[in-house]
C-alpha cells in the first residue's frame, strides 16, 4: 500500500464542494481580515485540523474532548461575534439588492456638502458626518440628541463649531434630514490603523464595518477630508472628485458589468496568494474529512473451499461467487485488494452430495474497519462428488436438446 492510496479520489461533486468552500473561505478572509474575527477563524481552523487528525488516528480521548469543546465554542462565538455574524448574513442576503433606496437628497447636495467639508478643513474645524444608506445605524449609536432639520451647510458648520457642546460627536443624515447630532459611534478594533488617524477616523471606520453607511471625516490637525465606507478610508484632495463620489453614493449603486478579461483577471490574478492559500486549506480539510466519510462497495468474491475430504471434489452446480456489499471509511474501501476479502467454507464434515450452506460471519474474512451490509446469496450450494463420478460426468457430458 502506498501513501497516495490513502488520498481519496475526488469526483465532480467533490470538486464543486471544494471550489464553493474556497470562495466562502476567501470572502470570510476579505470581510474579517482587519478585525479580531480573523484571528479567531484562524484559530478555529487550526483546532479543526487537530480534531481531524485525532479522528483519523482514532485518538478516542482527544476526539471526545474536542467534541465537548466545539459545543462550548459555538455558544461563545455566537455571543462574542454577534455583530460580525449579522454583518456577514446581511451581506449574503439577496434582500439587500431588492430593497428600494430610501435616500432622497436634492441634486446639489453632493456639491454643497463637498464644498462645506473643504471649507471646514481649511478652517481646521473637525467634523464627523454619517450618511445612512440601507442599514439602520441607530442600534450602533450611543448618546446624541434627536433633531429633525435640513442638512443646511450653515447648520452643519454651527454644530461642529469648536465651542458648540455637540462638536465632538457625529451627526446622522438619513434620507434628506439631519436626524441626530452629538452621537458616539463604535470604535474600530483594527490594530493596523495608522497612528495618524485619531478617534474620529476610528469611530467612522467602526461604524462602516458593521453597516453600509458612508462616513465623512474632517481632520482639524491635518486639514484633510476623508470618506470611510466598507472598512476603507479614502482621503480626498479635490472637491470635484469628492462631489462625484458623493453623487454616486447618494444616487445608489451602479451595476457595472465587467468585461470577460477583467472578470477573469479579478477572479484568478487579484490576491492570488490568498486565494491559493484558501484553496490549499480547503483541499487539505477535504482530504482529512473525506477519508473519514463512509463509503459503500459491492464486490463479487469467489467461494474458497478448505479441508476437502479425500476422494471428493467440487462438482457441477456449486455456487462459484458471492456478492458482498461492504461499507467503511472511504480510504479503507478504496485500498481494498482482492486478497483482503475472502469467503471460505470448511468441508471437513461434508460427504458426497449437494449441500445448502448458510453463510455467516465465520465464513467471511475482512480487514479491520470494513463491515458487511449485505450478502447475496445468503445460502450457497456446495456439490461434492467422488473423483470417479467427476470423471464420468466429464467423459459423458449431458446431451444437447434440440427443439424441432
C-alpha positions, 0 to 999 in steps of 0.5 A, a space after each residue: 500500500 502506498 501513501 497516495 492510496 490513502 488520498 481519496 479520489 475526488 469526483 465532480 461533486 467533490 470538486 464543486 464542494 471544494 471550489 464553493 468552500 474556497 470562495 466562502 473561505 476567501 470572502 470570510 478572509 476579505 470581510 474579517 481580515 482587519 478585525 479580531 474575527 480573523 484571528 479567531 477563524 484562524 484559530 478555529 481552523 487550526 483546532 479543526 485540523 487537530 480534531 481531524 487528525 485525532 479522528 483519523 488516528 482514532 485518538 478516542 480521548 482527544 476526539 471526545 474532548 474536542 467534541 465537548 469543546 466545539 459545543 462550548 465554542 459555538 455558544 461563545 462565538 455566537 455571543 462574542 461575534 454577534 455583530 460580525 455574524 449579522 454583518 456577514 448574513 446581511 451581506 449574503 442576503 439577496 434582500 439587500 439588492 431588492 430593497 428600494 433606496 430610501 435616500 432622497 437628497 436634492 441634486 446639489 447636495 453632493 456639491 454643497 456638502 463637498 464644498 462645506 467639508 473643504 471649507 471646514 478643513 481649511 478652517 481646521 474645524 473637525 467634523 464627523 458626518 454619517 450618511 445612512 444608506 440601507 442599514 439602520 445605524 441607530 442600534 450602533 449609536 450611543 448618546 446624541 440628541 434627536 433633531 429633525 432639520 435640513 442638512 443646511 451647510 450653515 447648520 452643519 458648520 454651527 454644530 461642529 463649531 469648536 465651542 458648540 457642546 455637540 462638536 465632538 460627536 457625529 451627526 446622522 443624515 438619513 434620507 434628506 434630514 439631519 436626524 441626530 447630532 452629538 452621537 458616539 459611534 463604535 470604535 474600530 478594533 483594527 490594530 493596523 490603523 495608522 497612528 495618524 488617524 485619531 478617534 474620529 477616523 476610528 469611530 467612522 471606520 467602526 461604524 462602516 464595518 458593521 453597516 453600509 453607511 458612508 462616513 465623512 471625516 474632517 481632520 482639524 490637525 491635518 486639514 484633510 477630508 476623508 470618506 470611510 465606507 466598507 472598512 476603507 478610508 479614502 482621503 480626498 484632495 479635490 472637491 470635484 472628485 469628492 462631489 462625484 463620489 458623493 453623487 454616486 453614493 447618494 444616487 445608489 449603486 451602479 451595476 457595472 458589468 465587467 468585461 470577460 478579461 477583467 472578470 477573469 483577471 479579478 477572479 484568478 490574478 487579484 490576491 492570488 496568494 490568498 486565494 491559493 492559500 484558501 484553496 490549499 486549506 480547503 483541499 487539505 480539510 477535504 482530504 482529512 474529512 473525506 477519508 473519514 466519510 463512509 463509503 459503500 462497495 459491492 464486490 463479487 468474491 469467489 467461494 474458497 473451499 478448505 479441508 476437502 475430504 479425500 476422494 471428493 471434489 467440487 462438482 457441477 452446480 456449486 455456487 462459484 461467487 458471492 456478492 458482498 456489499 461492504 461499507 467503511 471509511 472511504 480510504 479503507 474501501 478504496 485500498 481494498 485488494 482482492 486478497 483482503 476479502 475472502 469467503 471460505 467454507 470448511 468441508 471437513 464434515 461434508 460427504 458426497 452430495 449437494 449441500 445448502 450452506 448458510 453463510 455467516 460471519 465465520 465464513 467471511 474474512 475482512 480487514 479491520 474497519 470494513 463491515 458487511 451490509 449485505 450478502 447475496 446469496 445468503 445460502 450457497 450450494 456446495 456439490 461434492 462428488 467422488 473423483 470417479 463420478 467427476 470423471 464420468 460426468 466429464 467423459 459423458 457430458 449431458 446431451 444437447 436438446 434440440 427443439 424441432 
